[in-house]
Amino acid sequence: QMITKQVLFMESAISTLVQQQKTVRLVDLLGFCRPKIVHANWNRRSLFLNDFDNRMHSSVRCLFQNVLIFKSGDDGFQTNGICTVTVPTVDRLLCPRRLSFDSKHFFASVGTSDDGLKKINFHHEVSNEDVLIKEAKPTPITFRKLSQECNSLSDVLDAFSKAPTFPSSKYFTAMWTIAKRISEDQRRFEKQLMFNHPAFNQLCEHMLREAKIMHYDSLLFSLRAMVKLGIPQNTLLVQTSLRVVQERINECDEKCFSALSAVLEVMEPCKNVDILRAGLRLLVDQQVWKIEHVFTLQTVMRCIGKDAPTALKKKLEMKALRELDRFSILNSQHMFEVLAAMNHRSIILLNECSKMVIDNIHGCPFKILFSILRSCKDLQYRNLDLLKGIADYVASTFDIWKLKQVLLLLILFETFGFRPVDLMDLFMKKVVNEPEFLNMKSTLAILHVYSSLNHFDKCPNKEFLDVMAGALTGYLPQISSEDLLYGVRSFCLMNHFPLAAVDQLLQKDVINELLMTGDVEGNVSKLHLLDTCLELDDTPYHKPMDLSLPQGLAAPVRPDAKVEEVLSSLLGGEGCFSKDVQLPHNYHIDFEIKMDANRSQVLPSSDVDGVSAANMQRVAILCVRRSSYCLNSTHPRGLLAMKMRHLNTMGFHVILVNTWEIAKLEMKDAVTFLKTKIYSTEALPTADFTV
């Protein structure tokens, strides 16, 4: 009855206003929806008006559309206590925003005219008496806000349990954001608390229910956060999320490409992951030319996998080449890792990115330098300018680097066969001054790098070798047999023999262990090398090995056909030289020539028996490949340098013939080249007549 009376009352009031032709309209030009009425002083009538508007909105929509009506309190409309007015609108869905008043909008106050009628005065500014109170909109909760306000994973779960809001993905993303900024030990502890938290299972249930309706990128980021937080991949939550991601993959836009790639990057292979990766490949193949951002392109390239179709890799390479002009310094630095991740060796891309890295190398952090070198190693990409640029930069700023960082770079340089002389000299001096840096692992690594690159070829540093020998000796009580053999072998290559280490290695129980466990074939080869060095080198250790070692299998070697042809032309036939000669200690030489002591004439094989050893010089010709030298130099690496040293001890004059150089020469030039190598300088003018 009360509602009926009020409706009749309002209709009567409206009819009166129409008859008086004094209807007052305030057109809502913006078409905003009305804000909720806020009561400064609550009473039943104002409550009713508010409730009336909510219940009867559909029936009076057309009547009250865009009309504000003001009456004084004694004319029947209760306005006391109502501090804002309502604007009924046509449709809430079409007008989702709330009306916001400022000084530019019209406000109305009621006055009395001389004829007794009510008049309306319009004001552009609000007076002190007409204060409008607007209900504050609650600030939406985002994962960023959660991660800023919460200090632990449990805090996020507490916030969820108090007032869960959609979407649940933000809670997982916030927890991973927090986990990234804490220490490893604290992260492990926080994860355990997370799994035991009473709200965690509830959050997982919410996530399962919302997976199909939340934004696609939110689903992707939350899935990555789940895996990073340690939720097992075989759980219902993760697998269901994976399936939903598969079903909605057509919603993937450029932003989602990056998110989906990040998800696949952290997940272990399984059926659903493999299907999702295949779906991503198909999607990328269709939309690669639409990708606008270089970062997105590189993220996708990194994640498609090494087993992606070659055609897709080529298409991505072409897209990257088209975007080269837009590459930032960071893009160029990351391109190496991207190509290594997809196992695609694009020389053009690598060359262009190398130029940008070299030009902007100052200030480049260690992590980037290490990543570039490791990726080049994986791709078997050798760029001398890039390697020299990195080595020179580290050498020029040597004091700012930790020794461990420099050592890691040297280890990678060694895999290329690159010998950065200045950097290695600086490192040697630093190790001598700070021997406490040397632990067992770093000692073995340094020995390997310096012996492999033969950095002691001309000027061995005895002080450095003594420091390294002392470090290895200090770890003898705890070192394994294989590591001991590894370290002693490195010393052998450098022609240095620490007595304590060699003595322990030659113990019968150590030898037997090496011959029965681990890489037996490799151990036998290293033991043969040690035996050869103890016999041929000038060592302070004269105790022979009293154990018979199994014979190692020598790899079959075919003498270089071009060199053989040149020798036949130069020396007058194959009777003047021997080929494929096997020597003691498992050494092999490609060609052997016997000459007089002055190396002025070649002795035919038939005349050798009548010549004493003092009047004869044996010449060993070794056909050498590029890999036996340091990168882009003729500096022999460790094994070749040791072989030359031992051949000299056995009485040979050693001649190195570079196979790649002789292959490029015409026969006439090749004959001249070998002639200058074989004959002594004094004998060259008459060499044609003394063959």
C-alpha positions as CSV (number, residue, x, y, z in Angstrom):
1,Q,0.0,0.0,0.0
2,M,2.8,2.3,0.8
3,I,4.4,1.8,-2.6
4,T,1.0,2.4,-4.3
5,K,0.5,5.7,-2.4
6,Q,3.9,6.9,-3.4
7,V,3.4,6.0,-7.0
8,L,0.1,7.9,-7.1
9,F,1.7,10.8,-5.3
10,M,4.5,11.1,-7.8
11,E,2.1,10.8,-10.8
12,S,0.0,13.7,-9.3
13,A,3.1,15.8,-8.8
14,I,4.2,15.3,-12.3
15,S,0.8,16.1,-13.7
16,T,0.7,19.3,-11.8
17,L,4.1,20.3,-13.2
18,V,3.0,19.6,-16.7
19,Q,-0.2,21.6,-16.3
20,Q,1.7,24.6,-15.1
21,Q,4.1,24.2,-18.0
22,K,7.0,24.7,-15.6
23,T,8.6,21.3,-16.1
24,V,12.3,21.7,-15.6
25,R,14.7,19.5,-17.4
26,L,18.4,19.0,-17.0
27,V,19.6,17.0,-20.0
28,D,22.4,14.6,-19.2
29,L,24.5,15.3,-22.3
30,L,27.0,12.7,-21.5
31,G,24.5,9.9,-21.0
32,F,26.2,8.5,-17.9
33,C,24.4,6.2,-15.5
34,R,23.3,7.5,-12.2
35,P,25.5,7.1,-9.1
36,K,24.1,5.5,-6.0
37,I,22.3,7.9,-3.6
38,V,24.4,8.6,-0.5
39,H,22.5,9.7,2.5
40,A,24.0,12.2,4.9
41,N,21.2,11.8,7.3
42,W,19.3,8.5,7.0
43,N,15.6,8.3,7.3
44,R,12.8,6.1,6.1
45,R,11.6,8.3,3.3
46,S,15.0,8.7,1.7
47,L,15.6,5.0,2.0
48,F,12.3,4.4,0.3
49,L,13.2,6.7,-2.6
50,N,16.4,4.9,-3.1
51,D,14.6,1.5,-3.0
52,F,11.9,2.8,-5.2
53,D,14.3,3.8,-7.9
54,N,16.0,0.4,-7.8
55,R,12.7,-1.6,-8.0
56,M,10.7,0.6,-10.4
57,H,13.5,1.6,-12.7
58,S,12.3,-0.5,-15.7
59,S,8.7,0.8,-15.4
60,V,9.5,4.4,-15.3
61,R,12.6,4.3,-17.6
62,C,11.0,6.3,-20.4
63,L,9.3,8.8,-18.1
64,F,12.4,9.8,-16.2
65,Q,14.9,9.5,-19.0
66,N,17.5,12.2,-18.8
67,V,15.3,14.3,-16.4
68,L,16.2,15.7,-13.0
69,I,13.3,17.1,-11.0
70,F,13.8,19.3,-8.0
71,K,11.0,20.3,-5.5
72,S,11.2,21.9,-2.2
73,G,10.5,19.8,0.8
74,D,7.0,21.2,1.5
75,D,5.8,20.3,-2.0
76,G,5.9,16.6,-1.2
77,F,9.4,15.5,-2.3
78,Q,11.6,14.7,0.5
79,T,15.1,16.1,-0.3
80,N,16.4,16.6,3.2
81,G,19.4,14.3,3.7
82,I,19.9,13.5,0.0
83,C,23.1,15.0,-1.2
84,T,23.1,14.0,-4.8
85,V,20.5,13.5,-7.5
86,T,19.9,10.5,-9.7
87,V,19.7,10.3,-13.4
88,P,17.6,7.3,-14.7
89,T,19.1,6.1,-17.9
90,V,17.9,3.9,-20.8
91,D,20.1,1.0,-20.2
92,R,22.7,0.2,-17.6
93,L,24.6,-2.1,-19.9
94,L,25.0,0.6,-22.6
95,C,26.1,3.1,-20.0
96,P,28.4,1.3,-17.6
97,R,30.1,4.5,-16.2
98,R,28.9,6.6,-13.3
99,L,28.1,10.3,-13.5
100,S,31.0,12.4,-12.4
101,F,30.2,16.0,-11.5
102,D,32.7,18.9,-11.8
103,S,32.5,22.7,-12.1
104,K,31.7,22.4,-15.8
105,H,28.4,20.7,-15.3
106,F,25.1,22.5,-14.4
107,F,23.9,22.2,-10.8
108,A,20.4,23.4,-9.7
109,S,19.1,25.1,-6.5
110,V,15.5,25.9,-5.7
111,G,14.2,29.5,-5.1
112,T,10.8,31.3,-5.0
113,S,9.7,33.7,-7.7
114,D,7.6,36.8,-7.1
115,D,4.4,35.0,-8.4
116,G,4.9,32.2,-5.9
117,L,6.1,29.7,-8.3
118,K,9.3,27.8,-7.7
119,K,12.2,28.8,-9.9
120,I,15.5,27.1,-10.6
121,N,18.8,28.9,-10.6
122,F,21.6,27.2,-12.5
123,H,25.1,27.5,-11.1
124,H,28.3,26.4,-12.7
125,E,30.1,25.9,-9.4
126,V,29.1,24.1,-6.3
127,S,28.5,26.2,-3.2
128,N,29.7,25.2,0.2
129,E,26.1,24.2,1.2
130,D,25.7,21.9,-1.8
131,V,28.5,19.4,-1.2
132,L,28.3,16.3,-3.4
133,I,29.5,13.2,-1.8
134,K,30.6,10.6,-4.3
135,E,31.1,7.0,-3.4
136,A,34.7,6.0,-3.9
137,K,35.3,3.2,-6.3
138,P,37.3,0.3,-4.8
139,T,40.8,0.0,-6.3
140,P,41.0,-3.2,-8.2
141,I,43.5,-5.8,-6.8
142,T,46.2,-6.6,-9.3
143,F,49.2,-9.0,-9.0
144,R,51.5,-6.0,-8.9
145,K,49.6,-4.5,-5.9
146,L,49.6,-7.9,-4.2
147,S,53.3,-8.4,-4.7
148,Q,54.0,-4.9,-3.4
149,E,51.8,-5.1,-0.3
150,C,52.7,-8.7,0.6
151,N,56.1,-9.8,1.9
152,S,55.7,-13.6,1.6
153,L,53.8,-16.2,-0.3
154,S,51.6,-16.9,2.8
155,D,50.6,-13.2,2.8
156,V,49.2,-13.6,-0.7
157,L,47.3,-16.6,0.4
158,D,46.0,-14.8,3.4
159,A,44.7,-12.0,1.2
160,F,43.0,-14.5,-1.0
161,S,41.3,-16.3,1.9
162,K,40.0,-13.0,3.3
163,A,38.4,-11.7,0.0
164,P,39.0,-13.8,-3.1
165,T,38.5,-11.9,-6.3
166,F,38.5,-12.8,-9.9
167,P,40.8,-13.8,-11.6
168,S,42.7,-16.2,-9.3
169,S,45.6,-16.1,-11.7
170,K,46.9,-12.9,-10.1
171,Y,47.5,-14.7,-6.8
172,F,49.9,-17.2,-8.5
173,T,51.6,-14.5,-10.4
174,A,52.0,-12.4,-7.3
175,M,53.5,-15.3,-5.4
176,W,56.1,-16.0,-8.1
177,T,57.0,-12.3,-8.3
178,I,57.7,-12.3,-4.5
179,A,59.6,-15.6,-4.8
180,K,61.9,-14.2,-7.4
181,R,63.1,-11.4,-5.1
182,I,64.0,-13.5,-2.0
183,S,67.0,-15.8,-1.4
184,E,67.1,-19.4,-2.5
185,D,66.9,-20.7,1.0
186,Q,64.0,-18.5,2.0
187,R,62.2,-19.4,-1.3
188,R,62.5,-23.1,-0.4
189,F,61.0,-22.4,3.0
190,E,58.2,-20.2,1.6
191,K,57.2,-22.8,-0.9
192,Q,56.8,-25.3,1.8
193,L,54.6,-22.9,3.8
194,M,52.6,-22.3,0.6
195,F,51.8,-25.9,0.1
196,N,50.8,-26.3,3.7
197,H,48.6,-23.2,3.8
198,P,44.9,-23.9,4.3
199,A,43.9,-21.6,1.5
200,F,46.2,-23.1,-1.1
201,N,43.8,-25.9,-2.1
202,Q,41.0,-23.5,-2.3
203,L,43.0,-21.2,-4.6
204,C,43.8,-24.2,-6.9
205,E,40.0,-25.0,-7.0
206,H,39.2,-21.4,-8.0
207,M,41.9,-21.6,-10.7
208,L,40.4,-24.8,-12.1
209,R,36.9,-23.2,-12.3
210,E,38.1,-20.0,-13.8
211,A,40.6,-21.3,-16.4
212,K,38.1,-21.3,-19.3
213,I,36.8,-17.7,-18.6
214,M,39.8,-15.7,-17.6
215,H,41.9,-13.7,-20.1
216,Y,44.2,-15.9,-22.1
217,D,47.4,-14.1,-21.2
218,S,46.4,-14.3,-17.4
219,L,46.0,-18.0,-17.8
220,L,49.4,-18.3,-19.5
221,F,51.2,-16.2,-16.8
222,S,49.6,-18.1,-14.0
223,L,50.6,-21.4,-15.6
224,R,54.2,-20.3,-15.8
225,A,54.0,-19.1,-12.2
226,M,52.6,-22.5,-11.0
227,V,55.5,-24.4,-12.6
228,K,58.1,-21.9,-11.3
229,L,56.6,-22.2,-7.8
230,G,57.2,-26.0,-7.8
231,I,53.7,-27.3,-8.4
232,P,54.3,-30.7,-10.0
233,Q,53.7,-30.8,-13.7
234,N,51.7,-34.0,-13.5
235,T,49.1,-32.5,-11.2
236,L,45.5,-32.0,-12.3
237,L,45.8,-28.3,-11.9
238,V,48.8,-28.0,-14.3
239,Q,47.6,-30.5,-16.8
240,T,44.1,-29.0,-16.9
241,S,45.6,-25.6,-17.5
242,L,47.7,-27.0,-20.3
243,R,44.6,-28.5,-21.9
244,V,42.7,-25.2,-21.7
245,V,45.6,-23.3,-23.2
246,Q,45.6,-25.8,-26.1
247,E,41.8,-25.4,-26.6
248,R,42.1,-21.6,-26.6
249,I,45.3,-21.2,-28.6
250,N,43.5,-19.4,-31.4
251,E,43.0,-16.5,-28.9
252,C,46.8,-16.1,-29.0
253,D,47.9,-12.6,-30.0
254,E,51.4,-11.1,-30.1
255,K,51.5,-10.5,-26.4
256,C,50.3,-14.1,-25.8
257,F,53.1,-15.4,-28.1
258,S,55.6,-14.2,-25.5
259,A,53.7,-15.6,-22.6
260,L,53.1,-18.9,-24.3
261,S,56.8,-19.2,-25.2
262,A,57.7,-18.4,-21.6
263,V,55.4,-21.2,-20.4
264,L,56.9,-23.8,-22.8
265,E,60.4,-22.7,-21.9
266,V,60.1,-23.8,-18.2
267,M,58.1,-27.0,-18.7
268,E,59.4,-30.5,-19.0
269,P,58.5,-32.5,-22.2
270,C,55.2,-34.4,-21.9
271,K,52.3,-35.2,-24.2
272,N,50.4,-32.0,-23.5
273,V,53.5,-29.9,-23.7
274,D,54.5,-31.4,-27.0
275,I,51.0,-30.9,-28.4
276,L,51.1,-27.3,-27.3
277,R,54.5,-26.7,-28.8
278,A,53.3,-28.1,-32.1
279,G,50.3,-25.8,-31.9
280,L,52.5,-22.8,-31.3
281,R,54.7,-23.8,-34.3
282,L,51.6,-23.9,-36.6
283,L,50.4,-20.6,-35.2
284,V,53.8,-18.9,-35.7
285,D,54.1,-20.3,-39.2
286,Q,50.8,-18.6,-40.1
287,Q,51.4,-15.3,-38.3
288,V,55.2,-14.8,-38.3
289,W,55.0,-11.8,-40.7
290,K,52.5,-10.1,-38.4
291,I,54.8,-10.0,-35.4
292,E,55.7,-6.4,-34.8
293,H,58.1,-6.5,-31.8
294,V,61.7,-7.9,-32.0
295,F,61.5,-9.1,-28.4
296,T,58.4,-11.2,-29.2
297,L,60.1,-12.6,-32.3
298,Q,63.1,-13.6,-30.3
299,T,61.0,-15.2,-27.5
300,V,59.2,-17.3,-30.1
301,M,62.4,-18.3,-31.8
302,R,63.9,-19.4,-28.5
303,C,61.0,-21.6,-27.7
304,I,60.0,-23.4,-30.9
305,G,62.7,-26.0,-30.2
306,K,65.7,-27.5,-31.9
307,D,63.6,-30.1,-33.6
308,A,61.3,-27.5,-35.3
309,P,61.0,-27.9,-39.1
310,T,63.8,-26.3,-41.1
311,A,61.3,-24.4,-43.2
312,L,60.0,-22.7,-40.1
313,K,63.5,-21.9,-38.8
314,K,64.3,-20.3,-42.2
315,K,61.1,-18.3,-42.2
316,L,61.9,-17.0,-38.7
317,E,65.5,-16.2,-39.9
318,M,64.1,-14.2,-42.8
319,K,61.8,-12.3,-40.5
320,A,64.7,-11.5,-38.2
321,L,66.8,-10.3,-41.1
322,R,64.0,-8.0,-42.2
323,E,64.0,-6.5,-38.7
324,L,67.8,-6.0,-38.4
325,D,67.5,-2.2,-38.7
326,R,65.3,-2.2,-35.6
327,F,67.6,-4.4,-33.5
328,S,68.6,-2.7,-30.3
329,I,72.0,-3.5,-28.6
330,L,70.2,-5.9,-26.3
331,N,68.4,-7.6,-29.2
332,S,71.8,-8.2,-30.9
333,Q,73.3,-9.6,-27.7
334,H,70.4,-12.0,-27.2
335,M,70.3,-13.2,-30.8
336,F,73.2,-15.5,-30.2
337,E,71.3,-17.3,-27.4
338,V,68.1,-17.4,-29.5
339,L,69.8,-19.0,-32.5
340,A,71.5,-21.6,-30.2
341,A,68.2,-22.4,-28.6
342,M,66.7,-23.3,-31.9
343,N,69.9,-24.8,-33.2
344,H,70.0,-22.7,-36.3
345,R,73.4,-21.3,-37.6
346,S,72.6,-18.2,-39.5
347,I,75.9,-16.8,-40.5
348,I,74.4,-13.5,-41.8
349,L,72.6,-12.8,-38.5
350,L,75.5,-13.8,-36.4
351,N,77.9,-11.6,-38.4
352,E,75.7,-8.6,-38.1
353,C,75.0,-9.0,-34.4
354,S,78.7,-9.6,-33.8
355,K,79.5,-6.2,-35.3
356,M,77.0,-4.5,-33.0
357,V,78.3,-6.3,-30.0
358,I,81.9,-5.3,-30.8
359,D,80.9,-1.7,-31.3
360,N,79.0,-1.5,-28.0
361,I,81.0,-3.9,-25.9
362,H,82.0,-1.4,-23.2
363,G,79.8,-1.9,-20.1
364,C,78.6,-5.3,-21.3
365,P,78.0,-7.4,-18.2
366,F,79.6,-10.8,-17.7
367,K,76.4,-12.7,-18.0
368,I,75.9,-11.4,-21.6
369,L,79.5,-12.1,-22.6
370,F,79.4,-15.6,-21.2
371,S,76.1,-16.3,-23.0
372,I,77.4,-15.0,-26.3
373,L,80.5,-17.2,-26.1
374,R,78.6,-20.3,-25.0
375,S,76.1,-19.9,-27.8
376,C,78.9,-19.4,-30.4
377,K,80.4,-22.7,-29.1
378,D,77.1,-24.5,-29.5
379,L,76.6,-23.1,-33.0
380,Q,80.3,-23.8,-33.9
381,Y,80.6,-20.2,-34.9
382,R,84.1,-18.8,-34.9
383,N,84.4,-15.1,-35.3
384,L,87.9,-13.9,-34.6
385,D,87.0,-10.3,-34.4
386,L,84.3,-11.0,-31.8
387,L,86.6,-13.2,-29.7
388,K,89.4,-10.6,-29.8
389,G,86.9,-7.8,-29.0
390,I,85.7,-9.6,-25.9
391,A,89.2,-10.7,-24.8
392,D,90.6,-7.2,-25.3
393,Y,87.7,-5.6,-23.4
394,V,88.2,-8.0,-20.4
395,A,91.9,-7.4,-20.5
396,S,91.6,-3.6,-20.5
397,T,89.1,-3.8,-17.6
398,F,90.8,-6.7,-15.8
399,D,90.6,-5.2,-12.3
400,I,86.8,-5.1,-12.3
401,W,86.4,-8.8,-13.0
402,K,86.4,-11.7,-10.5
403,L,89.0,-14.3,-11.2
404,K,86.2,-16.9,-11.5
405,Q,84.6,-14.9,-14.2
406,V,87.8,-14.5,-16.2
407,L,88.5,-18.3,-15.8
408,L,85.0,-19.1,-17.2
409,L,85.7,-16.9,-20.2
410,L,89.1,-18.5,-20.7
411,I,87.5,-22.0,-20.6
412,L,85.2,-21.0,-23.5
413,F,88.0,-19.4,-25.4
414,E,89.9,-22.7,-25.2
415,T,87.0,-24.5,-26.9
416,F,87.5,-22.3,-29.9
417,G,91.3,-22.8,-29.8
418,F,91.6,-19.0,-29.3
419,R,94.6,-17.9,-27.3
420,P,94.2,-14.3,-25.9
421,V,97.8,-13.7,-25.0
422,D,97.4,-10.5,-23.0
423,L,94.5,-11.8,-21.0
424,M,96.2,-15.1,-20.2
425,D,99.4,-13.2,-19.0
426,L,97.3,-11.0,-16.7
427,F,95.5,-14.0,-15.3
428,M,98.8,-15.8,-14.6
429,K,100.1,-12.9,-12.6
430,K,96.9,-12.6,-10.7
431,V,96.9,-16.3,-9.8
432,V,100.5,-16.0,-8.6
433,N,99.6,-13.1,-6.4
434,E,96.3,-14.6,-5.1
435,P,96.9,-18.4,-4.9
436,E,94.1,-18.7,-2.3
437,F,91.7,-18.5,-5.2
438,L,92.7,-21.9,-6.4
439,N,90.3,-24.7,-5.4
440,M,90.5,-28.2,-6.9
441,K,88.1,-27.5,-9.7
442,S,89.6,-24.2,-10.7
443,T,93.1,-25.7,-10.5
444,L,92.3,-28.5,-13.0
445,A,90.5,-26.0,-15.3
446,I,93.4,-23.6,-15.4
447,L,95.9,-26.4,-16.1
448,H,93.7,-27.7,-18.9
449,V,93.4,-24.2,-20.6
450,Y,97.0,-23.3,-20.4
451,S,98.3,-26.7,-21.5
452,S,95.8,-27.0,-24.3
453,L,96.6,-23.6,-25.8
454,N,100.4,-24.2,-25.2
455,H,100.8,-20.8,-23.5
456,F,104.3,-21.8,-22.4
457,D,105.7,-22.4,-25.8
458,K,108.4,-19.7,-25.7
459,C,108.5,-18.2,-22.2
460,P,107.3,-20.6,-19.5
461,N,106.5,-19.0,-16.2
462,K,108.2,-21.2,-13.6
463,E,106.7,-19.3,-10.7
464,F,103.2,-19.9,-12.1
465,L,103.9,-23.6,-12.6
466,D,105.2,-23.9,-9.1
467,V,102.0,-22.3,-7.7
468,M,99.8,-24.6,-9.7
469,A,101.8,-27.7,-8.7
470,G,101.5,-26.6,-5.0
471,A,97.8,-26.2,-5.4
472,L,97.4,-29.7,-7.0
473,T,99.6,-31.2,-4.3
474,G,97.5,-29.7,-1.6
475,Y,94.4,-31.6,-2.9
476,L,96.1,-35.0,-3.2
477,P,94.4,-36.5,-0.1
478,Q,90.9,-35.9,-1.5
479,I,91.4,-35.9,-5.3
480,S,89.9,-38.7,-7.4
481,S,92.2,-40.9,-9.5
482,E,90.8,-39.6,-12.8
483,D,91.1,-35.9,-11.7
484,L,94.7,-36.6,-10.7
485,L,95.5,-38.2,-14.0
486,Y,93.8,-35.2,-15.8
487,G,95.9,-32.7,-13.9
488,V,99.2,-34.6,-14.3
489,R,98.5,-34.9,-18.1
490,S,98.2,-31.2,-18.3
491,F,101.5,-30.7,-16.5
492,C,103.1,-33.2,-19.0
493,L,101.9,-31.2,-21.9
494,M,103.7,-28.2,-20.4
495,N,106.9,-30.2,-19.7
496,H,106.5,-29.9,-15.9
497,F,106.4,-32.8,-13.5
498,P,105.3,-32.2,-9.9
499,L,107.0,-35.1,-8.0
500,A,104.3,-35.7,-5.3
501,A,101.4,-35.8,-7.9
502,V,103.3,-38.1,-10.3
503,D,104.4,-40.4,-7.4
504,Q,100.8,-40.8,-6.2
505,L,99.5,-41.4,-9.7
506,L,102.0,-44.2,-10.3
507,Q,100.8,-46.2,-7.2
508,K,99.6,-49.7,-8.3
509,D,96.1,-49.3,-6.7
510,V,95.6,-46.0,-8.5
511,I,96.7,-47.4,-11.9
512,N,94.5,-50.5,-11.4
513,E,91.5,-48.3,-10.6
514,L,92.1,-46.2,-13.7
515,L,92.3,-49.4,-15.9
516,M,89.1,-50.8,-14.5
517,T,86.6,-47.9,-14.0
518,G,85.5,-44.7,-15.8
519,D,86.7,-43.9,-19.3
520,V,89.2,-46.7,-19.5
521,E,90.2,-46.0,-23.1
522,G,90.9,-42.3,-22.3
523,N,92.7,-43.3,-19.1
524,V,95.0,-45.7,-21.1
525,S,95.8,-42.9,-23.6
526,K,96.7,-40.5,-20.8
527,L,98.9,-43.1,-19.1
528,H,100.8,-43.8,-22.3
529,L,101.4,-40.1,-22.7
530,L,102.8,-39.9,-19.1
531,D,105.0,-42.9,-19.8
532,T,106.3,-41.3,-23.0
533,C,107.1,-38.0,-21.2
534,L,108.9,-39.8,-18.4
535,E,111.1,-41.5,-20.9
536,L,111.8,-38.7,-23.4
537,D,111.6,-35.5,-21.4
538,D,114.2,-34.3,-19.0
539,T,112.3,-35.0,-15.8
540,P,113.4,-35.2,-12.1
541,Y,111.3,-38.4,-11.8
542,H,113.4,-41.3,-13.1
543,K,111.3,-44.2,-11.7
544,P,109.9,-46.1,-14.7
545,M,106.3,-47.4,-14.8
546,D,106.5,-51.0,-13.8
547,L,103.0,-51.9,-15.1
548,S,102.3,-53.0,-18.6
549,L,99.6,-50.9,-20.2
550,P,97.3,-52.2,-22.9
551,Q,98.2,-50.8,-26.3
552,G,96.1,-48.0,-27.5
553,L,94.4,-48.2,-30.9
554,A,96.0,-45.7,-33.2
555,A,93.6,-44.0,-35.6
556,P,94.3,-44.8,-39.2
557,V,96.0,-41.9,-41.0
558,R,96.3,-41.5,-44.7
559,P,99.1,-39.2,-45.9
560,D,98.0,-36.1,-47.8
561,A,97.9,-37.0,-51.5
562,K,98.8,-33.5,-52.6
563,V,101.9,-33.4,-50.4
564,E,102.9,-36.9,-51.6
565,E,102.6,-35.7,-55.2
566,V,104.7,-32.6,-54.6
567,L,107.4,-34.6,-52.8
568,S,107.6,-37.0,-55.7
569,S,108.0,-34.1,-58.1
570,L,110.6,-32.4,-55.9
571,L,112.7,-35.3,-54.9
572,G,112.5,-37.4,-58.0
573,G,110.4,-40.3,-57.0
574,E,109.0,-42.2,-54.0
575,G,112.3,-43.9,-53.4
576,C,113.7,-40.8,-51.8
577,F,111.2,-40.6,-48.9
578,S,109.0,-42.9,-46.7
579,K,105.4,-42.4,-46.0
580,D,103.1,-43.3,-43.1
581,V,106.0,-44.1,-40.7
582,Q,105.2,-45.5,-37.3
583,L,107.6,-44.7,-34.5
584,P,108.1,-45.8,-30.9
585,H,105.7,-44.5,-28.2
586,N,102.8,-44.7,-30.6
587,Y,104.0,-41.7,-32.6
588,H,103.2,-41.4,-36.3
589,I,104.7,-39.2,-39.0
590,D,103.3,-38.6,-42.5
591,F,106.6,-38.6,-44.4
592,E,110.2,-39.1,-43.5
593,I,113.2,-37.9,-45.5
594,K,116.8,-38.8,-44.8
595,M,119.3,-36.1,-45.6
596,D,122.9,-35.3,-44.9
597,A,123.8,-33.4,-41.7
598,N,123.6,-30.0,-43.4
599,R,120.3,-30.8,-45.1
600,S,121.8,-30.0,-48.5
601,Q,121.0,-33.2,-50.2
602,V,118.5,-36.1,-49.9
603,L,119.9,-39.6,-49.3
604,P,118.2,-42.3,-51.4
605,S,116.9,-45.3,-49.4
606,S,119.6,-47.5,-51.0
607,D,122.4,-45.4,-49.7
608,V,121.2,-44.9,-46.1
609,D,122.8,-48.1,-44.7
610,G,126.4,-46.8,-45.4
611,V,125.9,-43.5,-43.7
612,S,126.5,-43.1,-40.0
613,A,123.9,-41.5,-37.7
614,A,126.2,-38.5,-37.1
615,N,126.3,-37.7,-40.8
616,M,122.6,-38.1,-41.4
617,Q,119.6,-35.9,-40.5
618,R,116.1,-37.4,-40.3
619,V,113.4,-35.1,-41.5
620,A,109.8,-35.6,-40.3
621,I,107.1,-34.0,-42.4
622,L,103.8,-33.6,-40.5
623,C,100.7,-32.7,-42.4
624,V,98.8,-30.4,-40.0
625,R,95.2,-29.4,-39.9
626,R,93.8,-26.1,-38.7
627,S,92.6,-27.6,-35.5
628,S,96.2,-28.4,-34.4
629,Y,96.9,-24.6,-34.2
630,C,95.4,-21.9,-32.1
631,L,92.7,-20.1,-33.9
632,N,93.9,-18.0,-36.9
633,S,97.6,-18.5,-36.1
634,T,100.5,-20.9,-36.5
635,H,100.9,-21.3,-32.8
636,P,100.8,-25.1,-32.1
637,R,98.5,-26.3,-29.5
638,G,99.5,-28.6,-26.6
639,L,99.5,-32.0,-28.2
640,L,101.3,-30.9,-31.4
641,A,103.9,-28.9,-29.4
642,M,104.6,-32.0,-27.2
643,K,104.9,-34.2,-30.3
644,M,107.4,-31.8,-31.9
645,R,109.4,-31.7,-28.7
646,H,109.5,-35.5,-28.5
647,L,110.4,-35.9,-32.2
648,N,113.3,-33.5,-31.7
649,T,114.4,-35.6,-28.8
650,M,114.4,-38.7,-31.1
651,G,116.6,-36.8,-33.6
652,F,114.2,-35.5,-36.1
653,H,114.0,-32.2,-37.8
654,V,110.3,-31.4,-37.8
655,I,108.6,-29.6,-40.8
656,L,105.0,-28.6,-40.5
657,V,103.0,-28.5,-43.7
658,N,99.6,-26.9,-43.5
659,T,97.2,-28.9,-45.5
660,W,94.7,-26.1,-46.3
661,E,97.6,-23.9,-47.6
662,I,99.2,-26.6,-49.8
663,A,95.8,-27.5,-51.3
664,K,95.3,-23.9,-52.6
665,L,98.7,-23.8,-54.4
666,E,99.5,-24.8,-58.0
667,M,101.9,-27.7,-58.4
668,K,104.8,-25.4,-59.3
669,D,104.2,-23.1,-56.3
670,A,103.7,-26.1,-54.0
671,V,107.1,-27.6,-55.1
672,T,108.8,-24.2,-54.4
673,F,107.1,-24.0,-51.0
674,L,108.2,-27.5,-49.9
675,K,111.7,-26.9,-51.3
676,T,112.2,-23.9,-49.0
677,K,110.9,-26.0,-46.0
678,I,113.1,-29.1,-46.6
679,Y,116.4,-27.7,-47.6
680,S,118.5,-25.5,-45.3
681,T,118.9,-21.8,-46.2
682,E,122.5,-22.3,-47.2
683,A,121.7,-25.3,-49.4
684,L,118.8,-23.7,-51.4
685,P,120.9,-22.2,-54.3
686,T,122.3,-25.7,-55.2
687,A,119.4,-27.8,-54.1
688,D,118.4,-28.7,-57.7
689,F,121.6,-30.5,-58.3
690,T,121.9,-32.4,-55.0
691,V,118.7,-34.3,-55.0
